Amino acid sequence: MSDPNNTLVTEFVLRGFPELCHLHGLLFGSFLTIYVVTILENLVIVVVIRASHQLHTPMYFFLANLSVLETLYISVIVPKLLAGLLVQAKTISFSGCLTQLFLFLSLGSSECFLLATMACDRYLAICHPLRYPAIMDSRLCLQLALSAWLGGFLASFVSLALISRLRFCGPNILNHFFCDISPLLQLSCSDTTAIETLDFVAALAVLVTSLLVTAFSYAHILVTVLRIPGGAGRQKAFSTCASHLVVVAIFYTTTIFMYARPHAASSFNLNKLVSVIYSVVTPLINPVIYCLRNRDIREALVKLLRTSGPS
């Protein structure tokens, strides 16, 4: 008689996009282009912020962290997706599946905490400009960034430990393009009620907590901005925060739809579409919205190119 804690399935088959099998070539080219452009965007941002002394401020420090995080975030998903579009056998080992799931959840949770931290930073800079330099020093910035990274990993550890003890007796066909919680739980022959409840509570805690902090920060920012005399001052303050709000709206809408539900989702075709938005499309547009439209970043990039160019 087998141990109930033993894993009977040793690998999973990622279905990917079987309904679009006639478009696999187009999908491969599109995802590869998005992946390369995303990596290059974030690399440029990190290099420019690192090399430009005028960008050594808390806001750009957190933006550099966001660029590093999103480079890792998209790299957890897209390379395996690209490999699946190229080859017929789209398999992933059980340990590889759990590793991908853990990294994906950890980095996603870290992004929630980092977005909330960035909202607090903007709140202090706009609502308390005189106290801001003394409060947001380099030591506190480092502590907040580390807390966001570590908080994401800790938030996902318990869920992963419980999922690793489930039995998977077959079938082993995962109806997704990466190892996500809902399709994985659908394949388990163990009782997943407790894990689904824990996953719902954990997702709710991470998403709602970070969203409330962000909403609180921007509500106070809005009140402060409306009190600024003159249209130019208001426009500058709004432009500083509008990009953050766009990213937050896209990110939280899709992640809450996917994870803040009490039961594993069954409409996987819709889930795959939503997953593409927050795991592939959002990391592509975030650098453009946050940084590459930013005048300080553009000026620093031009200066860096002139300095490094031929004399």
PyMOL commands that set and color helices and strands:
alter all, ss='L'
color gray80, all
select helices_A, chain A and resi 18-51+53-55+58-86+94-127+132-135+138-163+181-186+193-226+231-259+268-292+295-308
alter helices_A, ss='H'
color red, helices_A
select strands_A, chain A and resi 11-14+91-93+173-174
alter strands_A, ss='S'
color yellow, strands_A
deselect
rebuild
show_as cartoon
